[in-house]
């Protein structure tokens, strides 16, 4: 799950496992596998970095369990 910001400044949490595509038009638009679209204040590269950090955290936790 990653925290993002809508264009009106409201923060929300998105399950990044459902991100299907990400584009800048120039606003960043996230399309999910269930057909929803989210326009966010973060740039595409920021969203990608948040997803990478989330995945790293998950894998670190999995590795520490074993």
C-alpha positions as CSV (number, residue, x, y, z in Angstrom):
1,X,0.0,0.0,0.0
2,X,1.3,3.4,-0.9
3,X,0.2,6.9,0.1
4,X,-0.6,9.3,-2.7
5,X,-2.2,12.8,-3.0
6,X,-5.2,13.7,-5.1
7,X,-4.9,17.0,-6.9
8,X,-7.1,18.6,-4.3
9,X,-4.5,17.8,-1.6
10,X,-6.4,14.9,0.0
11,X,-4.1,12.0,0.8
12,X,-5.3,8.4,0.2
13,X,-3.8,4.9,0.3
14,X,-3.7,2.8,-2.9
15,X,-3.0,-0.9,-3.1
16,X,-0.2,-0.8,-5.6
17,X,-0.7,-4.5,-6.5
18,X,-3.6,-3.3,-8.7
19,X,-1.7,-0.7,-10.7
20,X,-2.0,-1.6,-14.4
21,X,-0.6,1.6,-16.0
22,X,0.8,4.9,-15.1
23,X,1.1,7.9,-17.4
24,X,1.7,11.7,-17.2
25,X,-0.7,13.7,-19.3
26,X,0.7,16.1,-17.8
27,X,-1.1,15.1,-14.6
28,X,-0.2,11.6,-13.4
29,X,-3.0,9.2,-14.1
30,X,-3.0,5.7,-12.5
31,X,-5.2,3.0,-14.1
32,X,-5.9,0.0,-12.0
33,X,-6.8,-3.6,-13.0
34,X,-10.5,-3.0,-12.0
35,X,-10.8,-0.1,-14.4
36,X,-10.6,2.8,-11.9
37,X,-8.4,5.8,-12.6
38,X,-6.8,8.1,-10.1
39,X,-5.2,11.5,-10.9
40,X,-2.5,12.2,-8.4
41,X,-0.2,15.1,-7.6
42,X,2.9,12.9,-7.5
43,X,5.0,12.5,-10.7
44,X,5.1,9.1,-12.3
45,X,8.7,8.5,-11.1
46,X,7.7,9.3,-7.5
47,X,4.9,6.7,-7.7
48,X,7.3,4.2,-9.1
49,X,9.7,4.9,-6.3
50,X,7.0,4.5,-3.7
51,X,6.0,1.1,-5.2
52,X,9.7,0.0,-5.2
53,X,10.1,1.0,-1.5
54,X,6.9,-0.8,-0.6
55,X,8.0,-4.0,-2.4
56,X,11.5,-3.8,-0.7
57,X,9.8,-3.5,2.7
58,X,7.6,-6.5,2.1
59,X,10.6,-8.6,0.9
60,X,12.7,-7.5,3.8
61,X,10.0,-8.6,6.2
62,X,9.6,-11.9,4.5
63,X,13.4,-12.5,4.6
64,X,13.5,-11.7,8.3
65,X,10.8,-14.3,9.1
66,X,12.9,-17.1,7.6
